[in-house]
Each structure stands twice: as structure tokens, then as C-alpha cells.
Amino acid sequence: MNRVLNELPEAFVSHTAISRGVSRAVKAGRLRKLASRLYTKNLDDPPEEIVRRNLWGIVAGYFPGALVADRTALETAPAPDGTVCLVTERGRTIELPGIVLRPRRGPGPISSDMSFLEGLYLSSQTRAFLENMRASRARSGRVPRTLTRARIEERLDRLIRISGKPAVNRLRDEARTIATELEMEREAARLDTLIGTLLGTRDSRLDSDVGRGRSRGRAYDPDRMELFHALHQALRDHPPRDRPALRRHAPGPTTLAFFEAYFSNFVEGTEFLVDEAVEIVFEGRIPQQRPADAHDVIGTWRIVSDTDEMRQTPRDSKTLTSLLQARHRRIMSGRPETRPGDFKVADNRAGQTVFVAPDLVRGTLEQGFGLYRSLETPFHRAVYMMFLVSEVHPFADGNGRVARVMMNAELVAGQEERIVIPTAFRDDYLAALRALSRTGRAEPLIQALDYAQRWTIAVDWTSIPETQRQLDACHAFLDPDEADAEGKRLRMPRRG
């Protein structure tokens, strides 16, 4: 028996051939009983952890050859209450530490179902959607065997977003094919109607926001909405900052606008010496070798130096769209290949981040705008608006510049100080954006922009030559890699 026990997994379901040896091992303290017929060689770890990490072997021990079905087939994991749904020839509910095995009778595996772990089977995606079209109620405090209508809509929407309409149409066709074999014609009809409604060709009830948005032709990215909610909550929890814009005598406002445009382009890799940028902006000298880069700087400058333009903020999602497109058109006018003012028609990305798909841009901006409206302070709205535009990335190019214009427009309209991102602070700013985009952590972005605003208000912005000397002194022009190599960081300037 010792050899048999050594070959058994960490947790196992006892059967007739080994039951006597198991009983002796339990009495000898070499095995621990976790539930009816369930034992473990692990004498220390919590039972719930042991069951979870040996789940499918345990399921196969109780129900050999069972079909993993219903909600579990779509989630491929236990439900929040530990439910695992199965189709078996016989059997009853089995309660284990942290897990409940809930078998039901029904057609077993068919040719389109898949082999799964430990000799089990898994409902195909098509069959799983059919199974979840059945109405199901919670009983005895347990979750329903099937997902809610809203959850099904969200999963179908995700299939459309990731794999396109052909994928969901194939699902519909496959459902019709297997429905007769499974005696699920009614469920196939419901699935057909639901898919048609999501695609806008049918008209039926929809329970989810994402489903209703898609049916109206305003499909949006729900994953991005989670990020927008995280930022919105963090901003609501963040104490408001009151930093009124300083009154500056000429040429102070011009100087600030010049360096705002200069640094905003530098963040995107459009790099000129300050003297070159001065000639481009104020003397109209366009370098023959870099006309498009020069027009980027001029376009940004013309917007940020126009106080009336910078006082315009969106009052609704339609205004948001028109402001974005108009400002993008002005900034990118020197690059006709980027389709200035038109939303993107192909996916775009930065490193490992893939931004919102082209067909979801308008809907995601519309949904995101709903959260923007409930922010009360100019700084909060500025941070949120900048991230909304940056994360949607609605254009083929120029998104960062447009996002920062939209950010500072909120501050100008609220009579608060602008935010300038100097070259030395570029990596801090971009790292904070990535932290929110990739991990959902909003605080780094709020802190980075808070610091940048404090830095901006500390600079004198008197004239271009005087300001350039002050910016040199606080390392503002240093490339982040150079700054690291020299052990230097952006300094907070001293006024006066």
C-alpha cells in the first residue's frame, strides 16, 4: 500500500480497491480526510487551497468522463461561490472545502466538444453559449448554473471586439447545427436573436450597457471603462488643488505657450533646439529637411497660444468629438498621410499597449465622457481628459499632443495654471501613464501631473531667453537617459 499511496496525487478520491489502505493510513496520521471519499497527503495546508489546486483531478475522481458545462464551461473556473457545473449520467451535489460540484443529467460529450484535463470533457464554446441561454435560478444560496443575460451579452461583445463579426456569425451557424443533436432548438433561436440585436439587425431586450451601446452603433471598450472608473475614483478621493494661473505681463503668456508647445512635441520625439523652434514659430523659417516636424510645432503653438481656443471645453460627447478633430487637424496639418482630423481606421499601439479599436473609438469616448462630467475641479477634469484621449488614442498619430492640449484647455478654462511636461520629466510622465494603462494604478499619474503643475507655476516664464536660462538651471532640457547618467533630475525652480 505504501507504494500505491506514493503514486497518488496530493489529493485524491478513494475507491474500493484502495479504501482499506486509505483507512489505515488515516489512522496512522499519514493521510488527512477532507470530505466524503476525499483525502490528502498534505497534512499542513488549508483544505480549500489543496482542493483548488487539485480541482480537476478531484472532479474526475468523483465523476469520471464528466462534461464541464454551463457557466463553468465559459468561465473555465469555479463560480464565486465555488460552484463547478457538470453534465453526468448520475450523481448528486458534492460539497468540498471551498468547492461545490453540481452535476445534472443531459446529453454527454458530442463531436464538437473538447477533451479536457484528467479524462474530463469541456463543452465547446458554441455549446456553452447555448447552455447559458437557458434560464436558471439560484437555489439553496448557490449561484445559478447559467450566467446572466448581461454577462452573455458582454462575452458576445468581447468576441466581436476581438475576433470580428465573422466569428460571432460562425458561432450562430454552429449553434444551429448542433442544436438538434442537443435538443436545444429554443436556446439556439434565443442566441440567434441576441446576436442579431447586438449586430443591429434584430430588435430585442438587452440587459448590459455594452450590449445596448453596440446595438446603437456606439460599441465601446469595457476594459478601458474599468481604467476610466479607476482614475475617476482616485481623482474623487484626491484632495483638490487650487493653483490659480498667475497674471503675467507680456511676453510672459507667449513664453509659456511657446515652451508648452516646444516640450509637448519633444515628448513625441519632434526635437529641435530652442533657437530653431523660435525661428520656426516666430519667423516662419521652415527647415527644408524637416517641414512636417516644423508644422507639428507651429500647429501646437497656434492652439495653445490662442486663449479663446484654450477656453473651450466639451459640454457633451458631440462637442468632445468636434474639439478633438478640429485640434488634431490644426496640429497635424503638415502630415496629410495621418488624415488630420479623422479618427483612425487601423489599430495602433505603443510597446505592449494596444489602444482602442477603430470601431470602438466614438463609443468609448462617449462612455468615458459620462464620468468626466461628474468631476468638479479643473485639475481633476484635466487629468481625466488627458488620460481619456491618450488611452483611446483616436487618431493615427498626434494623440499625445492632442491629449495635452485637451488637458490644459481644462485648466485655462478654469483659470488655473497649465501643466508643462519638460524633457527631463518625460519618462516619469510616460511611466505614470503606463502604470494606469497596464495595471490600473491611477495614483502615479495624479502625482506626476500634480508635480508638473507645481513645477510649471514655479517657473518665471518672463521672456524666452531668461526662461531658457532658468530651465537650463533646473535641468529641464536634459534627456532622461542623460540625466540618469549624470545623476541629475528635474529641479523645482526658484522664483524671482
N, C-alpha and C positions, 0 to 999 in steps of 0.2 A: 504493500500500500504506500510505503514511503516514496517509491519511485513514481507511482501514479500521481501522488499529491505534488511532487516536484514538477511534474509536467503540466499541471493545471495552471491556468492563468491566475492573476491576483484575486479576482472574484469570479465565482462560477456557480452554476445552478446544479445542485446534486441530482442524481438519478439512481435507479435501482442498483446498478452494477457497482456503485461506489458508496452507497448510503451507509453501510456498516462501518467502513473505514473512515468515513467523514465523521460519524458519531464518536468513534474512538479518538480521533484527532481533536475534536472539540473538547472532549473530557480531559485530554492531555494538555490542553492550552495551546495547541499548535494551529488551530483554526478558530475563527470567530463567526458566529451566526449573525447575519444582517437582516434577514427576513425569511419567510417561508421558503425553504429549499435553497436559500442563497447564503453562501459562505465566502469568507475571505481569508487569505493567508496573512494579510496586513493587520496586525494587532494594535496599531497605533493611530492611523489617520482617521479623521471623521468619516462615518459611514457614507454621508452624502457625497463627499469627494471621491470615495472609492467607486461608488455606483456610477457617478458621472463619467469617470474616465474609462470605465469598462462597460459602458452602456449597451453597445450593440451586441457584444458577446453575451451579455445578460439577457437581452431581448431574445436572441436566438436560442438561449438555453431554455427559456420558458415556452417560446413559440417558434420552433424550427421551421424555416422556409416561409415565415410570415411576410406579408406585404406591408411596408411602411406607407401609410396612406393619409388621406385627408389633409389637415393643416400641417402635419409633420412632414409630409412629402414636399410641401413648398418651402417650409422653414428649415428642413433637414436638421432640426434641433428640437429638444423638448420645449413645450409652451411655457409661458411664465410660471405656471403652477406645477410644472414638471410633467405634464401630460405628454405621452407618446401614443399616437393613434396608429392602429394596426388593423389589417384585414386578415382573419384567420378562419380555419374551419370550425374551431371550437375554442372555448376558453372563457375566462371571466377576468374582470378587472383585478390587477395585482398592484398593491401599494408597496413601494420600496422607499428607503430613505431618500427623500427629495425627488422621487420619480413615481409616476403612476402609469402603468401600462394598460391601455384601454383598447382591447380588441373588439371588433364587430364582425359579423358574418357578411359575406358578399363575394363577388367574383374574384378569384385569385389572380395571380400574375398572368398577363396576356403578352403577346409577342412584342408589343411596343414598350413594355415595362423593362426595367433595368436590374441587372444583378447588383446587389449591394453587399455590404460587409457581413462577414460571418454566415454566409449562406442565406441571408435575407434578400428581399426584393424591394425595389423602390418604384412607386408609381411614376410613370413618365410625366413630364411637365404638363402635357395635354390632359392626361387622365387626372392629374392633381387639380388642375383648374376645374375640370368637370365635377370632381368630388366636392370641391369647395363651393360650387354653385348650389349645393343642397342647403336648405335652411337647417340650422342646428341651434339648440338652446343649451344654456349652461344648466347642469344638473348636479345636485349634491355639492354645490360650492365649486364645481370644476368648470374650467373654460369650455366653451362649445367645441365640438370636434372640427368645425369648419371656421375659416376666417370670416370676418365681417365683410359686407359688401364694399365698404370703403377701402378695406385693405386689399381686396381683389382688384379694385379699380386702380389703386396705387401700383400694384405689381404689373398690371397690364400697361399702365402708362410708362413704367420703367422699361418694360420690354420694347415699347415703341420708341422711347428716347434712345435706347442703347442699340437696338437691332433694326429699327425702322419698321414702317408699316408692312412690308412684305412678311416679316417674322410673325406679326400678330395675325395676318391673314392666313399664313400656313397653319398657325395654331387653330384657327377657326375651321379650316378644312380638315385637319387631322381629327378634331373633336367630332365632326360629323361622321367621319369614317369609323371611329371606334365606339361611338355612342350606342349603336345597335348591339354590338357584342356585349357591352356592359349594361344594357337596358337603361341607358341614361339619355334617351332622346330629349326628354323635357329639359334636362340640365344643359344639353348642347344648344337647344333653342334659346335658353336664357343667356348663355355665353355669347352666342351669335348676336343677340340684341345688344348686349352690353358693349361688345367690341364695336359694333356699328355705331352706337351712340358716342363712344369715345372718338371715333373717326369722323363724326359729324354726318353720317348717312342714315342714322336712325334717331328716334326721339323716345327716350325712356328716362326713368328716375336715375339720378346719380347722387351718391352719398358723400363723395370726397371733394375737397376743394380742387385738388389736382385734376380730378376727372371732369368737374364742371368747367375748369379753365380750358382743358383740351377740347371739350365739345364746343366751346365758344370760339375756337380758333385762337385761344390765348394760353396754349400749353406753356408750362413753366418748369423750372428745375427745382424740385422739392429739396434736394440735397443742399443747394445754395440757400434756400429759405431757412434751413436749420442754422447755417452760418449767420445769416442776417438776424435771426432771432437771438443767437448768442451775443452778437455785437449789440443789438438793441437792449438786451437785458443788462449787459455790462455797462453800457452808457447810462441807463436809468439808475444804476447803482453808483455811478461815478459822480462825486460831488461836482457841481457846476463851477466853472472858472469864469471870472469876469475880467476880461482883458480888453478894455475899450481901445480902439485904434487911436494912436497918438496923432495930434494935429501937427502936420509937417508943412513947413514953408517950402516953396519952390527952390530947388528942384527935387526936394525930398520924395514926394509921391512918384515922380518919374523914375528916380533912382531905385526905389523899392520895386516898382513894376518891372524895370529892366532886369534886375537881378532875379526876380521871381521867374521871369521867362527864361533867363540865361540858365539858372540852375535846374529848372524843370526839364529843359532839353538835355542838359548834361546827364541827368539821371537816366535818360533813354539812350545815351551814347552819342548824342549830337554835340560834339565837343569843339568849341572854339576858344581861343584866347579872349580875354575880356576886351582888349583893344580891337580885335577882329569883329567881335559881336557889336561893339559900339559903332563901328563903320557900317555894319550891315543894317542895324536898326535906325541909326540917326542920319546916316549919309547915303543910304541906299546902295552901298557897294556890295554887289553880289559876286562872291568868288566864282570864277569860271569853272573850277573843278568841282565845286560843291553847291550848285544852285538850289537843289532840293533841301539840303540841310539849312541853308540860309533862310529859305522860305518858312521852314518849321519855326525858326526863332522869331522871324517877323510876324508870322501868324499868331503865335502865342503872345507876343508882345502887344499886338494890336488889341487883343481881347483884354488882357489883364491890366492894360493902361487905360482902358475905357471904363470910367467909373459908372456911367449909366448902364453899360452892358453888365458889369460885375454886380450890380444891384438886383439883377434879375434872377429869381429862384423859381422853381416849379411849384405851381399851385395844384396841379393834378398830374396824372401819369401822361396825359397827352402833351402837356407843356414840357414835362421832363424829356420826352422823346424829341420834341422840336428843338429844345435848347441844346441837347446833346448833338443832334445832327447839324444844327447851324454852327455851333462852336467847332465841331470837328471839321466842317467844311472850310472854315477860315484857317484853322491851324494847318491842315494838310493840303491846302490848295496847290502847293508846289509838287505834289506827288499824285498825279491823276491815276496812276496804277493802283492806288489804295482805295479808289472810289470814295473820295471825300464826301462826307455827309450821308453815305449809305451804310446801313448795317451790313455786317459780314455775311458772306454766302458760303464760307468754308470754316471748319473748325480751326481754332488757334490755341496755342499752348505756350507756357513758359516753363522750361525744365520738365518736372514731373506733373505740373498742374495743367489739366485740360479744362479750358473755360467753357462757359455755357454754349450749348449747341446753337447754330444759327436760327433754327426754327423755334427756339425757346427764348430768344432774346427779348422780344416785346413782352411776352407774358411774365418773364422773370422780373423785368424792370417794373412792370405794373404791380406785381405782387409785392416786390420789395418796397415800392413807394408807399404802400399802405402802412408799413412800420415807420418810415421816415416821418410821416405826418404827426406821429404821437411823441416826437422828441421836442423838447421845449426850448433848449438853449442853442444859440448859433454854433458853439463848439461841438455839441453833440450831433447836430444835424450835419455839420461839415465833415466830421469823421465818418459818419454813416454814409453820407452821399459819396464820399471819395471811395470807400470800400465797395459800395454797391456798383459803381461804374467799373472799378478796377476788376472786381470779381466776375461780373457779367462779360466784360471785355467785348463790347458790342461791335467794335469796328475791326477791320483787318490790321490796322496799325494806328498808332497815336492814342491809344487808350489811356496810358498813364498821364499824359499831358492833359487830356480832357478831364480825367478824374480829378486832378489837382486844381484845374480851373473851376470845376463844379464845387470843390471843397472851399476854395477861397471866396467864391461868389456868396456862399452862405455866410461867411464871416463879414464880408464887406456889407452885405445887406443888413446884417445885424449890428453894424458899426463896431465890430471887434477887429483885433489885429489879425493880419493874414498869417499864413504858415508858409515859410520858405524852407525847402529841403536842400541845404548846401551839399556840395560834392562829398565832403568828409563824412556826412551823415547818411549818405545814400544806402550803404549796406545795412545800417541799423533800421532804416525805414523799410527796405525791402524784406529784411528778415522778419520784421513785425507783421508785414502783410502775409508772408508765407506761414507764420505761426497761426494766424487766424484761418487762412485758406486751407491749410493741410491738417491742423489739429484742433481747430475750433477755439483756440485760446485768444480771447479778444484783448485782454489787458495789455500785452506788449504793444499793440498798435495804438491804443489810447495813450499810453505813457510816452511812446515815441513822438506822437503828434503834439502832445502837451509840452514836451521838452522843446520841440522845434518851434512852437509858438512863443514860448518864453525866450528862446534864443532870438527869434525874429524881432520881438519887441525891445530886446536889449541892444540891437544894432542901431546906430545913429541914422543911417540912410540919408545922409546930408547931400553929398554930391557923389558922382561916380568915382572920381579919383580918391577922395577922402574915404569913402566906404570901402573901396578896394583895399586900401592900406589897413583898415580895421579888420576886414575879412581875412587878409593875409595873416594878421597877428593872431587871429583865433583859429587858424589852420583850415578855414572854410573851403579853400580850393584844393586841398590835398586829396589825391586819390586814396580811397580807403586802404588799398594794399600798401601804398607808400607810407601812409600814416602808421599802419601797423609795424612796418619795417623800421620806422624811425621812432616808434614808441610815442606817437602823438595822437591826440584825439581832439575832436571839435571842442573849442573852449567857449565858455559863456563870456561874451564881450563886456567890457566896462563902458558905460555911457559917459559922455562928457568930454 
